[in-house]
Amino acid sequence: MVGRAAASVSPIEPAEQVQDTTPILEPVNALANLVEGGTGYQEIASARDEVQGLSAEQQADAYRQIAASVTYRNQRDNAGEYTDGDYMCNMTTIAMALEQLGIGADESTEQFEDQLDQQMQADYDYPADTMANPRYSPDARAAWLQANYGVQVSKLDPATGSSSDAQEWFTTTLLSLFEQGATATMGNPISSAFPYNHIVRIQWVEADGLIIDDPFGQLLDLGGYYDYALNDRSSSVDDGARGQDNLWTWEMLAAIGPSYVQVYST
């Protein structure tokens, strides 16, 4: 049976070879495409993926580049309910921190920070007294970010009793976390009469102090006291970005006495 079946089978002509015309895609160098102070979250996400293939030393340099590429955000041009009172530092800073982790949203109709603000209001059903809102609690913000964005948040107490204390704490505690891909926000007391904090994003730890993205404006050292050159409300560049890439020296940090640092990681 096997022999007869084999004899009855006609030989098969070899198929004509078809040339594959699919273009060979070159790997995208996402890190090389980062724009300082102007990169979108999707490009940052690609760059963070690319970092995983680098050595530890290369990763540290790459994360520093990513931190500097995050687009600066001005809290004073937001559309939220609390803009007139300048209470949007929290959500505006969180937007920058999330984007450094490669997390963002479509902003064709609304800024990311305004979307975050509306989402958090809906989740917590804010009371009429804005000062009682969970948005002003670092612990509530941390729990909300973990639940909604899968971000791990840890709260640290910086040692800033003197300029040397501040330099040692941020350099030994925070810099190593940044070099592994984390980002951080910092709460700074406003006054003894006002029990809330102004929130800024720590971009990086440098030899002379912290590079800060402050959504409110530029904090000026006026020789023993500090005051703000405020961001313009209607512009995201020039006068609307006074708080971008500001250096807060160790002496400034010792005088300000930050209340806490929150570290974000994925």
MOLINKA-V491269 format. One record per pair of residues at least 24 apart in sequence whose C-alpha atoms are under 7 Angstrom apart, sorted by sequence separation. I is the first residue (numbers start at 1). GAP is how many residues later the second one is. D is the distance in Angstrom with one decimal. If there is no record, write none. Layout:
{{I:GAP:D} {I:GAP:D}}
This chain:
{{217:24:6.9} {218:24:5.1} {91:25:6.5} {217:25:4.9} {218:25:4.4} {70:26:6.7} {91:26:6.2} {217:26:4.1} {216:27:6.5} {215:28:5.9} {218:28:7.0} {70:29:6.8} {214:29:4.6} {39:30:5.5} {70:30:6.0} {175:30:5.9} {213:30:5.6} {214:30:6.3} {37:31:6.0} {38:31:5.8} {39:31:5.6} {213:31:4.7} {36:32:5.6} {37:32:4.4} {38:32:6.0} {39:32:5.8} {212:32:6.9} {213:32:5.5} {36:33:4.0} {37:33:5.2} {38:33:4.4} {67:33:6.2} {212:33:5.5} {213:33:6.4} {35:34:5.5} {37:34:4.7} {66:34:6.9} {80:34:5.8} {171:34:6.6} {211:34:5.6} {212:34:5.0} {34:35:6.2} {37:35:6.2} {79:35:6.4} {170:35:6.9} {211:35:5.5} {212:35:6.1} {78:36:6.6} {211:36:4.8} {212:36:6.7} {210:37:5.7} {211:37:6.4} {209:38:6.4} {210:38:5.2} {209:39:5.5} {210:39:6.5} {209:40:4.2} {208:41:5.8} {209:41:5.1} {167:42:7.0} {208:42:6.7} {44:56:6.8} {45:56:6.9} {45:57:4.0} {41:58:4.9} {44:58:5.2} {41:59:7.0} {42:60:6.1} {41:61:4.8} {41:62:5.9} {41:63:5.6} {188:68:7.0} {188:69:7.0} {189:69:6.5} {188:70:4.5} {189:70:6.3} {187:71:5.9} {188:71:5.5} {186:72:6.9} {187:72:5.5} {187:73:5.4} {186:74:5.9} {187:74:6.4} {186:75:4.4} {185:76:5.8} {186:76:6.3} {184:77:6.7} {185:77:5.3} {184:78:5.4} {185:78:6.7} {184:79:4.3} {183:80:5.8} {184:80:5.7} {182:81:6.6} {183:81:5.3} {182:82:5.7} {183:82:6.7} {100:83:7.0} {167:83:6.0} {182:83:4.8} {166:84:5.9} {97:86:6.1} {97:87:6.8} {163:87:4.7} {166:87:6.8} {163:88:4.8} {166:88:6.4} {163:91:5.2} {162:92:5.1} {160:93:6.6} {161:93:5.7} {160:94:4.9} {160:97:6.0} {157:102:6.9} {158:102:6.2} {157:103:4.9} {158:103:6.8} {97:104:6.9} {156:104:5.8} {157:104:6.3} {155:105:6.8} {156:105:5.1} {93:106:6.7} {155:106:5.8} {156:106:6.2} {93:107:5.9} {155:107:4.5} {93:108:5.8} {154:108:5.6} {155:108:6.4} {89:109:6.6} {90:109:5.6} {153:109:6.4} {154:109:5.2} {89:110:5.5} {153:110:5.5} {154:110:6.9} {153:111:4.8} {152:112:5.7} {153:112:6.7} {151:113:6.4} {152:113:5.3} {151:114:5.8} {152:114:5.9} {151:115:5.1} {63:116:6.0} {150:116:7.0} {63:118:5.7} {60:119:4.2} {59:120:6.8} {60:120:6.4} {93:122:6.8} {92:123:6.8} {89:126:6.1} {89:127:6.9} {68:135:6.7} {67:136:5.8} {75:140:5.0} {76:140:6.7} {72:141:6.9} {74:141:4.6} {75:141:5.9} {73:142:5.9} {74:142:6.6} {76:155:6.8} {77:156:4.8} {76:157:4.8} {77:157:5.7} {74:162:6.3} {74:166:6.5} {74:167:6.5} {72:172:6.3}}
